[in-house]
Amino acid sequence: MSNQKLADFFKGMYDELENIKEEYDELQYQVYHIYDCDDEPLRNEFNHLSQEYLKWKNKLLPYLNKSYKIKLKRILASTNLDNDFSILKTILRDMYFKYMNKKNSKENIEIEKLLQAREENIDFETDFLEIFNLINREHYLGLSVEKIFQDLGYSRTQKFEELDIKKIHNFISNGLFRKKYYKNHIVEYKVLMRDVTNYFEKFISNSLVAEDNIDLSTVLDMHINLELLFHKKANTKDKKLNELIEDAKNRFISNDKQIALEKLWDSYERLKTYFTTTTSESSKKQQQKDKPKSADKLVTIISSEFDKEFLNDEFKKLTIIGNDYRIRHHEKNKKELTSKHINYFFFRMLTLIDLCLMYLNEEEI
């Protein structure tokens, strides 16, 4: 759905909410001023309206993200429109602003940044008021939210969470940073403004990452595989080998795992020729002839602090797997690997190659 259609959607939902609230207010008036509260037709009307209101909220839910979705979920079970109405209006106004066609003015860019912070941080309003109170205490400003609300023409009894994002921007630019509130601090005004700005910048930065999750790879002991994929780069004097290894990793990350495995096995076969001296096309036969010696030298180097027989056996097993299964060769008699086994053999091979690269880098140095 285009941004303009989303803006129209939220505008339409706002109008529907107004109609629901109008009907709700009328029923409330009847309850308290005309009919007995036990009036069955009235109860039926209330039940019908409650169902319509629930449908309205469920219709809105899929179009919200992050903190806005959480706020709606929190009031989803409620049928009391009195408590929800102002917050729902705020959500709809914010979403309308987010998707409406607007000029790229400095003010609009500032408001969008604030909206992004609010969307990311479910405690945006609480955190903001904590910063506001902290500044008040540290500099003895004697400011109050109610006083700023009154000066800006807002209701003194309005809750901060009921302000849409444009009003919050106005509260900050013409309230929090309004020079007249600091007239008793002229001497320290620059220091004060620096502190206020720093606090506010940290608040926005923290809001933008407030809902980031902890990296579970550390908890789940996945860091080794992730390091092999993302942080360790092939950097040998053989540029073609480096390219093959990096291509294999990139394809694996992109979920092109079968090709990734093929590329990695090609890297492995090239790695075994690392110490051959002939590289031209006309010398391929000689290179293949020298390959066993080169591979043996490679095994000798990486087993200098380990069991050579074990690592030599690993080289042989992986070579057999590459020949017997449909990895590098695709004849009909080749065995298939399941996706689970592709993952297993990819990292088994990548770990061996990484071990070789570490020793080769030391050799080259």
Buried (B, 14 or more C-beta within 10 A) or exposed (E): EEEEEBBBBBBEBBEBBEEBBEBBEEBEEBBEEEBEEEBEEBBEBBEEBBEBBBEBBEEBEEBBEBBBBEBBEEBEEBBEBEEBBBBBBBBBBBBBBBBBEBEEEEEBEEBBBBBBBBBBBBEBBEBBEEBBEEBBEEBEBEBEBEEBBEBBEBEEEBEBBBBBBBBBBBBBEEBBBBEEBBEEBEEEEEEBBEBBEEBBEEBBEBBBEBBEEEEEEEEEEEEEBEEBBEEBEBEBEBEEBBEBBBBBBEBBEEEBBBEBBBBBBBBBBBBBBBBBEBEEEEBEEEBEEBBEEBBBEBBEBBBEEEEBEEBBEBBEEBBEBBEEBBBBEEEEEBEEBEEEBBBEBBBBBBBBBBBBBEBBEEEEE
